[in-house]
Amino acid sequence: MQDHGELIARAQAWLAEDPDPETREELAKLVDAAPGSPAVLDELAARFAGTLQFGTAGLRGELGAGPLRMNRSVVIRAAAGLAAYLKGKGHTDGLVVIGYDARYKSADFARDTAAVMTGAGLRAAVLPRPLPTPVLAFAIRHLGAVAGVEVTASHNPPRDNGYKVYLGDGSQIVPPADGEIAAEIAAVRSLHDVPRPEGGWQTLGEDVLEAYLARTDAVLAQGSPGPPGPSTRPCTASARTRSSRRSRGPVSPRRCSSRSRRSPTRTSRRSPSRTRRSRARWTWRSPRPARPAPTW
């Protein structure tokens, strides 16, 4: 467990360079209440026991103040590390496309990323509005970018957010790129040393989305197979048997619909007594045990 004095000192140092008024206020209240409250000290320890680890899935965590939460300070460090990695690979003026979803703080994280990339000498372009992640992956290749960032936490709870990194081929990072970017993030010291201009990046228009939609439409060009419709295959023996019990005559093609092949356990609009009889008649029995394999 961290010493209480050291823990509060770390929190105060983080507070001094936090660019977000909301998380500054949140952390300041915790620091003020910590000396007389073991519960608050435990909360601070949970936030400052380490840092969010960057991997092939990027960053992901609960929103809040501190290095083990998703916030603007963590995002700025991640963006600075990514910029250093790209420049180290020779992409000194390459384009980085940035997308974001509709989660809380996503637009702020996207804007911070664009500012860091611009301050590092790279070119940044932000998608026009919250859009699905595949649009970002498409835009990277469509615009010839060297990398892309998507601010999203996918299926995580609403309180979470995340930061995914894609390289120039439009795919998510894989080893060893994740470890190299993580090392550059760890090398970032003070946020005051990270240039963040107020502008200089590009906000893309709807034409990128239109190009994405046109590309997806091309996959389903005229003559491509469409969604499955009603089945026209011949009736199975089981379907013919069940149908003949009701009509004793030849089975017509209409009897071969999905309705006549439904599962025996599926209920229908029948009278209660008939439903009970149907369920009793079609109760599934456990299969016989398999015969042992012969020995030769």
Secondary structure, 3 states (H helix, E strand, C coil): CCCHHHHHHHHHHHHHHCCCHHHHHHHHHHHHHHHHCHHHHHHHHHHHCCCCCCECCEEEEEECCCCCCECHHHHHHHHHHHHHHHHHCCCCCCEEEEEECCCCCHHHHHHHHHHHHHHCCCEEEECCCCCCHHHHHHHHHHCCCCEEEEECCCCCCCCEEEEEEEECCCCECCCCHHHHHHHHHHCCCCHHHCCCCCCCCEECCCHHHHHHHHHHHHHCCCCCCCCCCCCCCCCCHHHHHHHHHHHCCCCCHHHHCCCCCCCCCCCCCCCHHHHHHHHHHCCCCCCCCCCCCCCC
